[in-house]
Amino acid sequence: MDDGKHRVLFYVKGVPHSFYREQFLVCPENTEYIPSTPLLEQGERTAVEFAKGNPIKEAAKNFGRAGMKLIGIPSVGTVSTDCELVHSAETLLSSNKPWVVDFEDASSLCWFDPGMLKGHSRWMIEKLIKDRKCMKMLPWTDAARRNIESHLNLSDYEDRIEVVYPAVRPKALPVRKKKETVDFLFVGKYFYSKGGMETVAAFDRLSKTHDVRLHMVTRVPPDVKKRFEGNKNMIFYNRISEAELNSLYATADVFMLPYHLDSLGYVIMEAMAQGLPCIISDNYAGKELVEDGVSGLLVKDRIENYRFDDNFRTVVPPISRDEDTLFFNQLQAPSEAYLSQVHAAMLRFAEDGSFRNQAARNSYALTTSGKFSPGAKKAALKRIYEECLKK
C-alpha cells in the first residue's frame, strides 16, 4: 500500500459479539483492519447486550450448529481476499491468504463442543492448523494454550502457538463520591453458572452486619427474587441501557463474578477498565485475570467445571442427563464452605477501605499499562503480523 500499512482482514463469522468489536478497535501500528462485516464498526455494546437476544435467530443458529456437529464438521470459514493477512476470530479457515486465529478454548473451534475434539473432526481441525497458510494460533490465555495442547497433536507445531491476551480500552475514571455504603456489582447473563446464587446468599449474610448494597444485572429466577425480596439493599436489574450500566460501574466499589462456567469472562476486564477490583473464582483462566490479594480476590471454585488438566468439561450438552441435573442442583444450592469463601472475600472489601482502594488502582493499571492494555496487545500483534508476512 502507498501508506505503508499492512491490510489485515479482521474476520468474524456471523454477528460479532461486543468483545470482537472492542478487539477490532485495538489495531496495531502500521496495520489497517478491514472488517469482514460492517457490524464490527456499528457502535459499542457492553455486557448489557444479553437482554436483547432474538429467540428465533438463536433457534435457527442452534439448529445449524447441531447439523454440523452431527456430521463432525468443525467451525470453518471460507475466505478469499486481496488483504495480505487474515486475523480470524475463533474460526478455522480455508483461505487464499495466510491467516492467524485467536480462541478462548479448543472447543470454540468446533461449536464449543469438546466431544468433537476426537475422531474425524479432530483430524480435520489438526489438518487445518497444520496447513502452511495457518501462521499462528493465538490463545487468549495460558489456560487456553494448555487446553489446546492437551486436546490436539500439535507437538511439531508449538512454535505456531502464542498467548495474546485480549485488550480493553480503559475508561476515564469516574469521580466516586465519598459514601459510607460499599456497593457490589454483579453482571452476568446466566445467573447460576456465573455464580449469582452464592453472590446473593453471601451478600444477604453480609448485609445483616455491614452497610453494603448489591446491584445484580442478570436474569434472576423468580423464586430467588421472592426469597430475597425482604432485603432492600439488594437491587435487581434486567433490561438496562448502556448509560445505566456505566452509571452502575461509577457507583460500584467492587465487581463480583464468582463464575463456574467461563473461559475468560470479558465483563471482568470491562470492570477493571472502570477501575473496579474484582472477586472471581479461580477456575480456568481466573488466576490470570486477577492476582489474588493484589487486583482483587479469588475464591476456589466448588464445582469441577474444568478438569485438573484444564480441559473444558462437557456440560452443555451434558454427557448424561443425570450429570446435567447434578450440576444444576449444585449451582442452586451452594455449600456452606463455598458461601463462607465468598462471604469472607466480600467482608474484606467491606471492612478494609485501604485494601479496596489499592486493589482498584492495581486492577485499573492492568488495562492502562498492563497485560490487558491496548498497548500490550498492539505491540504483540504488530510483531506477530510482521513475522507472518515475512515467511
C-alpha positions in Angstrom: 0.0 0.0 0.0 1.0 3.6 -0.6 0.8 4.5 3.1 3.0 1.5 4.1 0.3 -0.1 6.2 -0.4 -3.8 6.1 -4.1 -4.6 5.2 -5.4 -7.3 7.5 -8.9 -8.8 7.1 -10.5 -9.0 10.5 -12.8 -12.0 10.1 -15.8 -12.7 12.3 -18.2 -15.5 11.4 -21.8 -14.4 12.0 -22.9 -11.5 14.2 -19.9 -10.2 16.1 -20.0 -10.2 19.9 -19.2 -6.8 21.6 -15.9 -8.5 22.6 -14.8 -8.5 19.0 -16.0 -5.0 18.3 -13.6 -4.0 21.1 -10.7 -6.1 19.7 -11.3 -4.6 16.2 -10.6 -1.2 17.6 -7.3 -2.3 19.1 -5.4 -2.2 15.8 -1.6 -2.4 15.7 0.6 0.3 14.4 1.3 0.1 10.6 -1.8 -2.0 10.2 -5.3 -1.3 8.7 -8.0 -3.7 9.8 -10.6 -4.4 7.0 -13.8 -5.6 8.6 -15.4 -8.8 7.3 -18.8 -7.4 8.3 -19.9 -3.8 8.7 -21.3 -4.8 12.1 -17.8 -4.6 13.5 -18.0 -0.9 13.1 -21.5 -0.3 14.3 -21.3 1.2 17.7 -20.4 -0.3 21.0 -22.4 -2.5 23.4 -21.3 -4.0 26.7 -22.5 -6.9 28.9 -26.0 -5.4 28.8 -26.4 -6.9 25.3 -27.6 -10.2 26.9 -31.1 -8.7 27.3 -31.5 -8.1 23.5 -31.3 -11.6 22.0 -33.6 -12.7 19.2 -35.0 -16.2 20.2 -35.9 -17.1 16.6 -32.5 -16.3 15.3 -30.9 -18.1 18.2 -33.0 -21.2 17.5 -32.0 -21.2 13.8 -28.4 -20.8 14.6 -28.5 -23.6 17.1 -30.2 -25.9 14.6 -27.5 -25.2 12.0 -24.8 -25.9 14.6 -26.5 -29.2 15.6 -26.4 -30.3 12.0 -22.7 -29.5 11.6 -21.8 -31.2 14.8 -23.9 -34.3 13.9 -21.7 -34.9 10.8 -18.5 -33.9 12.6 -17.6 -30.7 10.8 -15.8 -28.0 12.9 -16.4 -24.3 12.6 -14.7 -23.3 9.3 -14.8 -20.1 7.3 -14.0 -19.7 3.6 -12.1 -16.6 2.8 -11.0 -15.1 -0.5 -9.4 -11.6 -0.1 -6.9 -9.2 -1.5 -5.6 -8.4 2.0 -2.2 -9.5 2.9 -3.2 -11.4 6.0 -6.4 -12.6 7.8 -7.0 -12.4 11.5 -9.8 -14.8 12.3 -12.0 -14.8 15.4 -12.3 -18.3 16.8 -12.9 -19.8 13.4 -10.5 -22.0 11.4 -10.1 -21.0 7.8 -9.8 -22.2 4.2 -8.2 -19.1 2.8 -6.3 -17.9 -0.2 -4.0 -15.8 2.1 -2.0 -16.5 5.3 -4.1 -16.4 8.4 -3.9 -16.4 12.2 -6.7 -17.3 14.6 -7.4 -16.4 18.2 -9.5 -18.5 20.5 -10.7 -18.8 24.1 -10.7 -22.6 24.4 -10.1 -25.6 22.0 -13.8 -26.3 21.9 -14.5 -22.8 20.5 -13.0 -24.1 17.2 -15.7 -26.8 16.9 -19.0 -25.2 18.0 -18.0 -25.2 21.7 -18.5 -29.0 21.8 -15.5 -30.7 23.5 -16.9 -34.0 22.2 -15.8 -33.0 18.7 -12.1 -32.9 19.8 -11.6 -36.5 18.8 -12.1 -38.8 15.8 -12.8 -37.3 12.3 -13.5 -33.8 13.5 -10.2 -33.7 15.5 -8.4 -34.8 12.3 -10.0 -32.0 10.3 -9.0 -29.4 13.0 -5.4 -30.6 13.1 -5.2 -30.7 9.3 -6.4 -27.0 9.1 -4.0 -25.9 11.8 -1.0 -27.7 10.1 -1.8 -26.1 6.7 1.0 -23.9 5.6 -1.3 -20.9 5.4 -2.1 -21.1 9.1 0.7 -19.0 10.5 -0.3 -18.6 14.2 -2.7 -19.9 16.8 -3.3 -17.2 19.4 -5.0 -18.5 22.6 -6.5 -15.7 24.7 -4.9 -17.1 27.9 -2.3 -19.6 29.0 -5.1 -21.8 30.2 -6.4 -21.9 26.6 -2.9 -22.7 25.4 -2.6 -25.7 27.8 -6.1 -26.7 26.8 -5.5 -27.0 23.0 -2.1 -28.7 23.5 -3.8 -31.3 25.7 -6.6 -32.0 23.2 -4.7 -31.9 19.9 -1.5 -33.4 18.5 0.4 -30.3 17.8 3.9 -31.2 19.2 5.6 -30.3 15.9 3.7 -27.0 15.6 4.2 -25.5 19.1 6.1 -22.6 17.6 2.8 -21.5 16.0 1.0 -21.2 19.4 1.4 -17.9 21.3 -0.7 -16.4 24.0 -2.0 -12.9 23.2 -4.3 -11.5 25.9 -7.4 -9.7 24.8 -7.4 -5.9 25.4 -9.9 -3.5 26.8 -9.7 0.3 26.4 -9.6 1.9 29.9 -12.4 4.4 30.6 -11.9 7.8 32.2 -12.2 7.0 35.9 -15.4 8.4 37.3 -15.4 10.8 40.3 -16.6 8.5 43.0 -18.4 10.3 45.8 -17.4 9.7 49.4 -20.0 7.4 51.0 -20.4 5.1 53.9 -22.1 2.3 51.9 -19.9 -0.2 50.0 -21.5 -1.1 46.6 -21.0 -4.5 45.0 -21.9 -5.1 41.3 -22.7 -8.4 39.6 -23.1 -8.5 35.7 -23.7 -11.8 34.0 -26.1 -13.4 31.5 -26.6 -16.7 33.3 -27.5 -16.3 36.9 -26.5 -19.8 38.2 -23.4 -20.6 36.2 -21.9 -17.1 36.7 -22.2 -17.5 40.5 -25.3 -15.5 41.1 -26.7 -17.8 43.8 -23.7 -17.6 46.0 -23.4 -13.9 45.4 -26.9 -13.1 46.7 -26.7 -15.6 49.5 -23.3 -14.4 50.8 -24.4 -10.7 50.4 -27.6 -11.4 52.4 -25.5 -12.6 55.3 -23.0 -9.6 55.0 -25.8 -7.0 54.8 -27.0 -8.0 58.3 -23.8 -6.7 59.8 -22.4 -4.1 57.4 -23.6 -1.1 55.4 -23.5 -2.6 51.9 -25.5 -2.7 48.7 -25.6 -5.2 45.9 -26.6 -4.5 42.3 -27.5 -7.6 40.2 -27.6 -7.2 36.4 -28.8 -10.6 35.3 -31.8 -12.8 34.8 -32.7 -13.6 38.3 -35.1 -16.6 38.7 -38.5 -15.6 40.2 -38.1 -17.9 43.2 -34.7 -16.3 44.1 -36.2 -12.8 43.8 -39.0 -13.9 46.1 -36.6 -15.4 48.6 -34.6 -12.2 49.0 -37.3 -9.6 48.4 -37.1 -8.5 52.0 -33.5 -7.4 51.6 -33.9 -3.8 50.4 -30.1 -3.4 49.8 -30.3 -6.0 47.0 -31.3 -4.4 43.7 -32.2 -6.5 40.7 -31.9 -5.2 37.1 -32.9 -7.0 33.9 -33.1 -4.6 30.9 -30.9 -1.6 31.3 -29.3 0.8 28.9 -25.5 1.2 28.3 -25.7 4.5 30.0 -27.4 3.0 33.1 -24.7 0.2 33.2 -22.0 2.8 33.1 -23.7 4.6 35.9 -23.6 1.4 38.0 -19.9 1.0 37.3 -19.4 4.5 38.6 -21.4 3.8 41.7 -19.8 0.4 42.4 -16.8 -0.2 44.6 -16.3 -3.9 43.9 -17.2 -6.2 41.0 -18.5 -9.7 41.6 -18.4 -12.7 39.3 -17.6 -16.0 41.1 -18.4 -18.0 38.0 -18.4 -21.7 37.4 -18.6 -21.9 33.7 -16.5 -19.4 31.7 -13.3 -19.3 29.7 -12.4 -15.7 30.3 -15.3 -13.5 31.4 -14.7 -10.4 29.4 -17.1 -8.4 31.6 -14.4 -8.8 34.3 -12.0 -6.9 32.1 -14.6 -4.3 31.4 -15.0 -3.8 35.2 -11.2 -3.4 35.5 -11.3 -0.7 32.8 -13.7 1.1 35.1 -11.3 1.0 38.0 -13.0 -1.8 40.0 -11.3 -4.5 42.0 -12.9 -8.0 41.4 -14.0 -11.0 43.3 -14.0 -14.0 40.9 -13.4 -17.8 41.0 -10.0 -19.4 40.4 -11.1 -21.8 37.7 -9.6 -22.0 34.1 -8.1 -18.5 33.4 -9.3 -16.9 36.7 -5.8 -16.8 38.1 -4.6 -15.0 35.0 -7.3 -12.3 35.2 -7.0 -11.5 38.9 -3.9 -11.7 41.1 -5.2 -12.8 44.5 -4.7 -10.0 47.1 -3.4 -7.6 44.5 -6.1 -6.6 42.0 -8.9 -8.5 43.7 -9.7 -11.7 45.5 -10.0 -15.3 44.2 -12.4 -17.9 45.6 -11.8 -21.6 45.0 -14.5 -22.9 42.7 -16.5 -25.6 44.4 -17.6 -27.4 41.2 -15.2 -29.1 38.9 -16.3 -27.5 35.6 -12.8 -27.8 34.4 -10.7 -30.9 34.9 -7.4 -30.6 36.7 -5.6 -30.6 33.4 -7.7 -27.5 32.4 -9.8 -29.4 29.8 -13.2 -27.9 29.4 -15.7 -30.2 31.0 -18.7 -31.2 28.8 -21.7 -29.7 30.5 -23.8 -28.4 27.5 -24.7 -30.7 26.0 -24.4 -32.9 29.1 -22.6 -36.3 29.0 -25.7 -37.6 30.5 -29.0 -36.2 31.8 -28.0 -37.3 35.4 -24.8 -35.3 35.2 -26.6 -32.2 33.9 -29.1 -32.4 36.8 -26.4 -32.9 39.4 -24.5 -29.9 38.0 -27.6 -27.7 38.1 -28.6 -28.9 41.6 -25.1 -27.9 42.8 -25.4 -24.5 41.3 -28.8 -23.9 43.0 -27.5 -24.9 46.5 -24.1 -23.6 47.3 -22.3 -25.4 50.1 -21.7 -23.7 53.4 -17.9 -23.9 52.8 -18.2 -22.1 49.5 -20.6 -19.5 50.8 -18.1 -18.8 53.6 -15.4 -18.2 51.0 -17.5 -15.7 49.0 -18.7 -14.0 52.2 -15.1 -13.7 53.5 -14.0 -12.0 50.3 -16.9 -9.6 50.4 -16.3 -8.9 54.1 -12.6 -8.0 53.5 -13.6 -5.4 50.8 -16.4 -4.1 53.0 -14.1 -3.6 56.0 -10.8 -2.6 54.5 -11.0 0.6 52.6 -7.3 0.9 52.1 -7.1 -2.6 50.5 -10.1 -1.8 48.4 -8.6 1.4 47.0 -5.2 -0.2 46.3 -6.8 -3.2 44.6 -8.8 -0.8 42.5 -5.7 1.0 41.4 -3.9 -2.2 40.6 -6.9 -3.5 38.6 -7.2 -0.3 36.5 -3.4 -0.4 35.8 -3.8 -3.8 34.1 -5.9 -2.0 31.4 -3.8 1.1 31.1 -0.3 -0.3 31.0 -0.5 -4.0 32.0 -1.2 -7.2 30.1 -4.8 -6.3 29.2 -3.9 -2.8 27.9 -4.4 -1.9 24.2 -0.6 -1.0 24.1 0.4 -4.5 25.1 -1.8 -6.2 22.6 -0.9 -3.8 19.8 2.8 -4.5 20.3 2.3 -8.2 20.3 0.2 -8.3 17.2 2.5 -5.9 15.3 5.4 -8.3 15.8 3.3 -11.4 15.0 1.8 -9.9 11.8 5.2 -8.8 10.6 6.7 -12.2 11.3 3.9 -13.9 9.4 4.3 -11.7 6.4 8.0 -12.3 6.2 7.5 -16.1 5.8 
